Each structure stands twice: as structure tokens, then as C-alpha cells.
Amino acid sequence: MDADGEKYEMFESMRIYIERFGRPYNYLKSVKELNEEREKHLIEEEKATAAEQEAGSTKDQEALATQKAALEKLFEQRLTHVKAHMAELCDCDDLNMRQFLMKYIIPVLTEGMIDVWKHGPLDPVDYLAEYIFKRSNGT
């Protein structure tokens, strides 16, 4: 290598020496390799997203199935309750007025009157009405 001392000739000599086997790549990956890696990464990401969506839809389907089963169970319980109530109503049709009052009305009314006597509210009629309403709802 011949260097005269001039900067241009020295740089040109170095360039020729370095490039004698082709241009250096600085040990970086080529654009083609980078694009291939990027495509592989995108394909893997799409597969992962598809798998997550499938798992999410499976979980949604399981949740819907669980909710549907709970609603069906609730429906069956309500249907049983309605059938029992209808049977009670049919039994009431067989009773005359006195038997009906003695079986269903007088016990609740008596308990309500005793409760009114114990608490002594300012409005006993309203208190008794509330008591009967609460007892009729089963609370």
C-alpha cells in the first residue's frame, strides 16, 4: 500500500484495500433476511391472535352454556312453584267460604292483630296492611 501523504490518496488506497473482496456488509443481516424474519414473526402473531380469538369464543360459548343451564334450572324451579300454587288454588275451589277463611285468612289476620297490639303503631290499619302484604310474599 502506497501512501503519499495526501489525504485523498490515502483514503482511496484504504477503500481499494478494503473493497478488494467486495463491499463490506458490517456484519448486518441483508434486507431479504430481515423481510423473511418479519414475515415469520407476523405469521406467528396472526396464528397467536387466531388462537386467542378461538379460545375466547370457546370461553364465551361455555359461559353462554352455563348461563343457559342456570336459566333453565330457574325456569324449572319457577314452574314447580307455579304448579304448586295452581294445586293450592284448585284445593281452594273445593272449600266453601267459611273453610277458606278459617284455613288461609284468619291465621294471618290473627297474627297481624297480635303484632299490632305488641308494637302499638300510630296507624294500626296501615301497619296491619303492611304485615299482611309481607306475609303474603313470604318474607
Stockholm file with secondary structure:
# STOCKHOLM 1.0

chainA/1-139         MDADGEKYEMFESMRIYIERFGRPYNYLKSVKELNEEREKHLIEEEKATAAEQEAGSTKDQEALATQKAALEKLFEQRLTHVKAHMAELCDCDDLNMRQFLMKYIIPVLTEGMIDVWKHGPLDPVDYLAEYIFKRSNGT
#=GR chainA/1-139 SS CCCCSCHHHHHHHHHHHHGGGSCCCTTCCCHHHHHHHHHHHHHHHHHHHHHHHHHHHHHHHHHHHHHHHHHHHHHHHHHHHHHHHHHHHHHHHHSCHHHHIIIIIHHHHHHHHHHHHHHCCSSHHHHHHHHHHHHHTTC
#=GC SS_cons         CCCCSCHHHHHHHHHHHHGGGSCCCTTCCCHHHHHHHHHHHHHHHHHHHHHHHHHHHHHHHHHHHHHHHHHHHHHHHHHHHHHHHHHHHHHHHHSCHHHHIIIIIHHHHHHHHHHHHHHCCSSHHHHHHHHHHHHHTTC
//
